Amino acid sequence: MADGVNRFLGDSIGRTIIKLIVVCLIVGFVLAFFGYTPNNIIGSLRYHFYDILHNGFDALGDIGNYLLLGAIVVIPVFVVLRLISYRR
């Protein structure tokens, strides 16, 4: 069972947790630098959830825009990371 978990995580549990902590600290520092706080992010998510409920399907267009905006960043990064790991 441990081999399956290690395969899923890509490394041992301990190393994966340490990597996630380091990435969380770096992302947290960057977000704090730009003035974001956990309350801002949670409040924004809550606002968008209520907006979807109150405005119905008009808000789905916003979700599509968010999806495309995120995909513009995430997909190229994913492809580059896969290409880098493919060379090994």
Contact map, one row per residue, 1 for C-alpha under 8 A:
1111100000000000000000000000000000000000000000000000000000000000000000000000000000000000
1111110000000000000000000000000000000000000000000000000000000000000000000000000000000000
1111111000000000000000000000000000000000000000000000000000000000000000000000000000000000
1111111100000000000000000000000000000000000000000000000000000000000000000000000000000000
1111111110011000000000000000000000000000000000000000000000000000000000000000000000000000
0111111111111000000000000000000000000000000000000000000000000000000000000000000000000000
0011111111100000000000000000000000000000000000000000000000000000000000000000000000000000
0001111111000000000000000000000000000000000000000000000000000000000000000000000000000000
0000111111111001000000000000000000000000000000000000000000000000000000000000000000000000
0000011111110001000000000000000000000000000000000000000000000000000000000000000000000000
0000011011111011000000000000000000000000000000000000000000000000000000000000000000000000
0000110011111111000000000000000000000000000000000000000000000000000000000000000000000000
0000110010111111100000000000000000000000000000000000000000000000000000000000000000000000
0000000000011111110000000000000000000000000000000000000000000000000000000000000000000000
0000000000111111111000000000000000000000000000000000000000000000000000000000000000000000
0000000011111111111100000000000000000000000000000000000000000000000000000000000000000000
0000000000001111111110000000000000000000000000000000000000000000000000000000000000000000
0000000000000111111111000000000000000000000000000000000000000000000000000000000000000000
0000000000000011111111100000000000000000000000000000000000000000000000000000000000000000
0000000000000001111111110000000000000000000000000000000000000000000000000000000000000000
0000000000000000111111111000000000000000000000000000000000000000000000000000000000000000
0000000000000000011111111100000000000000000000000000000000000000000000000000000000000000
0000000000000000001111111110000000000000000000000000000000000000000000000000000000000000
0000000000000000000111111111000000000000000000000000000000000000000000000000000000000000
0000000000000000000011111111100000000000000000000000000000000000000000000000000000000000
0000000000000000000001111111110000000000000000000000000000000000000000000000000000000000
0000000000000000000000111111111000000000000000000000000000000000000000000000000000000000
0000000000000000000000011111111100000000000000000000000000000000000000000000000000000000
0000000000000000000000001111111110000000000000000000000000000000000000000000000000000000
0000000000000000000000000111111111000000000000000000000000000000000000000000000000000000
0000000000000000000000000011111111111000000000000000000000000000000000000000000000000000
0000000000000000000000000001111111111000000000000000000000000000000000000000000000000000
0000000000000000000000000000111111110000000000000000000000000000000000000000000000000000
0000000000000000000000000000011111110000000000000000000000000000000000000000000000000000
0000000000000000000000000000001111111000000000000000000000000000000000000000000000000000
0000000000000000000000000000001111111101100000000000000000000000000000000000000000000000
0000000000000000000000000000001100111111100000000000000000000000000000000000000000000000
0000000000000000000000000000000000011111110000000000000000000000000000000000000000000000
0000000000000000000000000000000000001111111000000000000000000000000000000000000000000000
0000000000000000000000000000000000011111111100000000000000000000000000000000000000000000
0000000000000000000000000000000000011111111110000000000000000000000000000000000000000000
0000000000000000000000000000000000000111111111000000000000000000000000000000000000000000
0000000000000000000000000000000000000011111111100000000000000000000000000000000000000000
0000000000000000000000000000000000000001111111110000000000000000000000000000000000000000
0000000000000000000000000000000000000000111111111000000000000000000000000000000000000000
0000000000000000000000000000000000000000011111111100000000000000000000000000000000000000
0000000000000000000000000000000000000000001111111110000000000000000000000000000000000000
0000000000000000000000000000000000000000000111111111000000000000000000000000000000000000
0000000000000000000000000000000000000000000011111111100000000000000000000000000000000000
0000000000000000000000000000000000000000000001111111110000000000000000000000000000000000
0000000000000000000000000000000000000000000000111111111100100000000000000000000000000000
0000000000000000000000000000000000000000000000011111111111110000000000000000000000000000
0000000000000000000000000000000000000000000000001111111100000000000000000000000000000000
0000000000000000000000000000000000000000000000000111111100000000000000000000000000000000
0000000000000000000000000000000000000000000000000011111111100000000000000000000000000000
0000000000000000000000000000000000000000000000000011111111110000000000000000000000000000
0000000000000000000000000000000000000000000000000001001111111000000000000000000000000000
0000000000000000000000000000000000000000000000000001001111111100000000000000000000000000
0000000000000000000000000000000000000000000000000011001111111110000000000000000000000000
0000000000000000000000000000000000000000000000000001000111111111000000000000000000000000
0000000000000000000000000000000000000000000000000000000011111111100000000000000000000000
0000000000000000000000000000000000000000000000000000000001111111110000000000000000000000
0000000000000000000000000000000000000000000000000000000000111111111000000000000000000000
0000000000000000000000000000000000000000000000000000000000011111111100000000000000000000
0000000000000000000000000000000000000000000000000000000000001111111110000000000000000000
0000000000000000000000000000000000000000000000000000000000000111111111000000000000000000
0000000000000000000000000000000000000000000000000000000000000011111111100000000000000000
0000000000000000000000000000000000000000000000000000000000000001111111110000000000000000
0000000000000000000000000000000000000000000000000000000000000000111111111000000000000000
0000000000000000000000000000000000000000000000000000000000000000011111111100000000000000
0000000000000000000000000000000000000000000000000000000000000000001111111110000000000000
0000000000000000000000000000000000000000000000000000000000000000000111111111000000000000
0000000000000000000000000000000000000000000000000000000000000000000011111111100000000000
0000000000000000000000000000000000000000000000000000000000000000000001111111110000000000
0000000000000000000000000000000000000000000000000000000000000000000000111111111000000000
0000000000000000000000000000000000000000000000000000000000000000000000011111111100000000
0000000000000000000000000000000000000000000000000000000000000000000000001111111110000000
0000000000000000000000000000000000000000000000000000000000000000000000000111111111000000
0000000000000000000000000000000000000000000000000000000000000000000000000011111111100000
0000000000000000000000000000000000000000000000000000000000000000000000000001111111110000
0000000000000000000000000000000000000000000000000000000000000000000000000000111111111000
0000000000000000000000000000000000000000000000000000000000000000000000000000011111111100
0000000000000000000000000000000000000000000000000000000000000000000000000000001111111110
0000000000000000000000000000000000000000000000000000000000000000000000000000000111111111
0000000000000000000000000000000000000000000000000000000000000000000000000000000011111111
0000000000000000000000000000000000000000000000000000000000000000000000000000000001111111
0000000000000000000000000000000000000000000000000000000000000000000000000000000000111111
0000000000000000000000000000000000000000000000000000000000000000000000000000000000011111
